[in-house]
Amino acid sequence: MKTAIIGTWHVHSEEYTRALQNNPKSEPVIVWDNDAARGKAFADKMGLPFTEDLDGILKDESIDSVMLCSATCDHPDLLLKAANAGKHIFTEKVLTIGVEDALKVAEAVKASGKVFTISFPHRTHATLRAAKALVEEGKLGRVTYARVRNVHNGSSADWLPPHFYDKAQCGGGAMMDLGAHPMYTLNWILGAPKTITSTFTSVTNRGVEDNAVSVIEFENGAIGVSETGFVSESNPYTLEISGTDGTVMVHGDSVRWGGKATEGKWVDLPQPEKIRLPIDQWIDAVCDGGTTPFTIEDAVMLTRLMDGAYKSYENGVKFVF
């Protein structure tokens, strides 16, 4: 498959382009960015040609797919153009900032009949897959609570790019970016949300939140807590899922559980084999036929969760979905 790189704004642009270069089934062939200087510098680094002609890319029938890493505010226009041009799409999260735009994109993607994939890499992690399997096997009984903490020191150690603090481009701060992972993970484990309540603070005073928590009530009665931030040091990823019959804990690379079936003892949980990252699953689906588990419906739900989280914080009230 031949892929155009649409936008190089996001910090994962190089990672995804390298994945395309390293996969024998795919070939990135050209780079476009609405910031020509940024796009050309990226293209030169990757050894690819650069163009300012987006319409030319979309009309080129030899290019069957696009990888989107533009500013989040540009996603609606670019995703709609790509879908309407009949291109397979891989996009960085989140899909769009607003729900109305997400629904328009979803309609166009479905009408195109092409393979769409959003980057939800945490759903490929062996630790999280082991925990979810335990839930699906009923070993935890009725799940009542889940908490995900996903943080780094990007603001406090000052290594994030300045545009990550531009609310107009990003739609928010830590919750919109890094907080996407806890949000889609909780949706994956607990299902549909009912209400959400948020507390955000700005520790480094850069104009957007860099320390954030949202509490979600799910339709099945479970409570989920999404924790994220750019101001935490040496704080490994944490997932906790509790139920009426047991609890499973992921901490960094380890996963343990305990409950009625283990007579209250904590034991290591075997982890499944590694599976391919979303971008490689997308390549497989485009080249070999089929779909990926990271669907347009999942992408719309992430936007709904983010929209609710920010509206709750901005209005100081519980948001009802």
N, C-alpha and C positions, 0 to 999 in steps of 0.2 A: 504494500500500500504506500502511496505517496502522500505525504502530509505537509501542509503549510502551518508554520508557527504564527499564530495570530496574537500579537502582543507579547512583550517581554517584561512587563511591569512587575510581575510577581516574583518573589524570591525563589520559587520552585521552577522557574522557566528553564534554567539550565538542566536541572535534574530530569525533567520530562523530555527535553530535547536529547539528552544523552541516552535516555531509555529508548527513544525512537532510533537513534543511531546504532545502539548495541543490539537491537532485536533484528534478526535476519529477515523477518517478514515485513519490516517497515523501513521507510526512507524519508527523513525530513528533507524537503527540497527547496524551501524558500522561507524567508522571514519577512513579516510585515509588522510595523508598529506605528501608532499615530504620532509618536515621538521619533522622528527619523534618526536623530543622533543616537538615541538609546538603542533603537532597533538595529542600526548599522553596526554599532559597536558589538552588540550581541551576535549578530550574524558573522562578523569577522572572527570573533572568538570561537564560534562553532564551526567555522569553515563553510558557511552557507551564503548564498546570494541574498541580498536585501532588495525589497521593492517598496515603493510608496503607493502602488496601484492595487488596492484591495479588491476592487471590482474585477481586475484582471485575474486575480487568484480564483475568485469565486466562479468566473466564467470558464476557467481552464478545466476541461473535462479529464485531463490526465491527473489532476490533483483530486483525489477522492475523499480527503479527510482534512480536518483542521484540529489543531491543539490550541486551546484558548488560555492565555495567561495575561490578559489585559487587566487594567484597573477594573474593579468590580462595578463601578458606575457605568462602564462601557459594555458590560455583558449583554444587556437586553438587545441593543442595536446589532452587535456583532453576532450573537447567537441566532437572532432572527434571520439575519442575512445568510449565515452559513446553512441553517436548516432549509430556508427557502431555495437555496442554491443546490440542495440535494447532497450536502456533504455529511459524512460521518463526523461526530463531534466528541472530543474529549475536552472537558473543562475543569479548571481549578474551581474549588468551592469558594464562596457560595455561588449558587446559580445566578441570583439577582438580589438586589437590596430589598425591593418591594414585592409584595405578593401578586399584585396585578401584572407586573412585568413577568414574573415567574409563570403565571398561567398562560400568558401569550406565547412565551417561549415553548412551554410544554405542548401547546396546541400545534405549533409549527413543527416541533420535533416529531410528534406522533404522525403528522400528515406526511412528513418526509419519508417515513419508513426506513430511515437509516439508523445505524447503531449509535446510541448516545451513552456516554459514561461520564459520571462525575467522580472526582478524586476523593474517595472515602478510604484512605489507606488503612486506618485503624481496624476496619472490619476484616482485613486480611491477616492481622496479627494472630499468631498461634495462641497466645495467652487469652485474648478476648474470645476467640472462637471456642476455646476449651470451656470458658466460663458460660458462654451462650449455650453450648451443647448441654451443659449440666442443667441449665434452666429448662431447655426443651425436653430433657429426659425426665423432668419432674422431681429431680433429686432435692431441690430446694423447697418443694411444696408450692404453695401460692406465693409468688414473689410480691413483696410489699414495699421494697425500697431499693434504690440503686444510687450510687454516687460515683461520679467520674471527676477526677482532678487532673488537669493537663496544663502545665505551666512551664515557663522558662524565664530567663533573665534578660530578654531582648531589650527592654527599656532601662532597667536598672544598670545593666552592663553596656548599654548604648551601642548595640550592634545591628538593630533593625534599621532598614532604610527610612529616611525622613518621610517618604510618601505614605508609610504605614500609619502615620498619625494625621492624615488628611481625611477628615470625615466625609467630605464630598466625594472623594475617590473610593474610599473603603466602605462607607456606610456605618462606620463605628470603629472601635479599637480592638482590644484583646478578645472580647466576646465574639465579634464578627469574624475574626481571623482564627486564632488558635482555639477559641471556644466552639468552633464548628465541630471539632472532633468529639467532645463530650456530648454535644447536642445530637448529632446523628447516631452516636453509639446508644444513647438512652432511648431514642426512638426505635432503634433496631431491637433493643432488648425488651422494652416495656410497651411499645405500640403507640397508639394515638394519644396525643396530649389533650387535656381538658382546660387547664388554666396554667398560667405562669406568673411568677413574681420575681423581680430582679433587684439586686443591689449592686451598683457599680461605684468605684472610686478611681481617682486619678492620682497616683502616688508621685509620679514624676512630672505632673502638670504640663502635658503635651497637647492638651485639647481634646483628647478622647480617653475613655476608660482604659486603665492598664491592670485592673484588679477587679474581678467580676464573679458574681455568683447568681445563678437563677434556680429557683425551686419550681418544679413542674409537678402538677397533679395530672395523672394519666387516667384515661377513661376506665381502666380496669381497677382503679382504686390505689394503685401503687404511687409512691412519691419518688421523683428523681431529682437529684441535685447536680447541676452542671457548674463546675468550678474551673476558672481559667485566669490567666494573667501573664504579664510580661515582667514581673518584679519579684520572682522567687528563685532562690539559689539552691542547688543540690536537692531538688524536690522531685523524686521519681514519679512517673505516671502511676495513678492509683485508680482502680475500679473495685467497688464493693457492691455485691448484690446479695440482699438478704430476703429470706422467705420464711414461711411458717415451719419448714423442716430443716433449714440449714442456711449457710452463708458461704459465698466464695469471694476470695480476695485476690486481686491482681496487684502486685507492687513491683514496678519495674519489669524485669523479665521473668519473675516467678509468679506462680498461681497456686493457691492452696484453698482447701475447703474443709468444712466441718459441719456436722449436723447429726440428725437422728441415725442416718445410715452409717456414720463413722463412730457412733457411741460418744459423740461430743468431742472426739479428738480431731486435731487439725492435721491434714495429710496433704502431701503434694498431689496435684492433679496432673495426670499425663496430658501432654500437649500434642495436638495433631501435627501432621507434616506441614511444612511451609507451603503457602500457595502464592501465586503470582500477584504482583501489585496491580491496582486498577488499570494503569495504562497498558500493561502487558495483556491483561484480560481483554481490554478493548481491542488491541491489535489482533488477538486470536479471534475474537468475534467477527471483526471486519473481514479478516482473511479466510477464516474457516467456516463462517456462518454461525448464527446463533446470537445470543444476547449476553449481557453481563448483569451481575446482581445489583449494580449501582445505577438505578434507573432514574428516569425523569420524574417519576412520582416521588422517589426518595429526595431528589433535588428540590422539588417544590416544597416538600415537608420541612426541609432544613430552612428554607426561606421563611416559611410560616413560623417556625420556632424562633428564628432570629427577629422577625418582625414583632412577634409578641413580646420577646424579651426586652427589646428596646422601647416599645410602647409602654410596657409596665414601668420601666425605670423612668422614662420621661414624664409620665403622667402620675407616677407615685401610687399606682393602684394595681390590683391583680388584673391581668389580661385574660379574657375568656375567648377561647378559640371558636 
